[in-house]
């Protein structure tokens, strides 16, 4: 599955686009100005998305990768 496919599925399940995910991350305090805070741990973010949006581990990790800047929209 491509990274973009993960983002597409996340959008279908949550209604959140990458921009929306970034806004949510700022609201939750995981990022500041769109940059992932060093104190933000993948496990905490993954657990939150599993609980609040019923996403699986892989989709939640895709969000972490997006916020960390490791992956971006359109990546394979």
C-alpha atoms as one frame of an Amber mdcrd trajectory, in Angstrom:
protein
   0.000   0.000   0.000   1.366   3.420  -0.903   1.629   6.189   1.650  -0.956
   8.173  -0.303  -3.346   5.217  -0.048  -2.962   5.351   3.743  -3.814   9.066
   3.691  -6.814   8.435   1.433  -8.164   5.780   3.805  -7.580   8.023   6.827
  -9.549  10.769   5.073 -12.426   8.381   4.308 -12.564   7.120   7.904 -12.047
  10.415   9.752 -12.812  13.188   7.290  -9.352  14.614   8.022  -7.042  15.679
   5.229  -3.298  16.049   5.837  -3.899  19.738   6.571  -6.648  18.758   8.998
  -4.361  16.232  10.662  -1.746  18.951  11.121  -4.316  21.300  12.674  -5.491
  18.531  14.988  -1.891  17.790  15.974  -1.377  21.445  16.902  -4.635  21.413
  18.926  -3.573  18.236  20.753  -0.162  19.720  21.514   1.815  17.137  19.504
   3.182  19.771  17.158   3.960  23.443  17.358   3.691  25.462  14.185   3.425
  22.242  12.223   6.651  20.804  13.648   6.506  17.633  15.728   7.622  18.292
  19.290  10.512  16.127  20.540   8.327  15.108  23.475   5.697  13.586  21.150
   6.084   9.826  21.135   4.702   7.615  18.399   3.039   5.283  20.909   0.945
   8.030  22.482  -0.182   9.410  19.129  -0.999   5.923  17.802  -3.008   5.053
  20.919  -4.982   8.304  20.636  -5.932   7.724  17.002  -6.873   4.115  17.723
  -9.140   5.204  20.562 -10.647   8.375  19.130 -10.829   7.538  15.423 -10.770
   3.718  15.389  -7.704   3.650  13.134  -5.340   0.711  13.048  -1.688   0.767
  13.974  -0.421   1.213  10.401  -2.719   4.119   9.616  -1.872   5.801  12.911
   1.853   5.365  12.229   1.298   6.945   8.806  -0.041  10.032  10.578   3.055
  10.073  12.792   5.296   9.815   9.699   3.385  12.700   8.084   3.755  14.889
  11.171   7.404  13.973  11.595   8.086  14.924   7.974   9.390  11.492   7.031
   6.595  11.108   4.447   4.450  13.582   2.557   1.339  13.615   0.436   1.788
  11.749  -2.827   4.601   9.491  -1.575   4.554   5.932  -2.815
